[in-house]
């Protein structure tokens, strides 16, 4: 794995993975905006989300803190998994793994 992974490249890779697991072709979706909620607007269900997470883990040799990520936010707010925040969180997991490689 290259140590020059940029957030833009990661975004593109994650976008490709997500689109594989969604029925987005029927909706004409070919890309995911940074502010889109993966669960609410794009409709990624919990099973698809786990498949997405597992593929990202396998691709980048990282471990997701799933319990922490699936926990409710302040005041019981549900995590909306905005694309940009999701990519940022994945990037933060990958950077230490790249440093160890």
Secondary structure, 3 states (H helix, E strand, C coil): CCCCCCHHHHHHHHHHHHHHHCCCHHHCCCCCCCCCECCCCCCCCHHHHHHHHHHHHHHHCCCCCHHHHHCCCHHHCCCCCEHHHHHHHHHHHHHHHHHHC
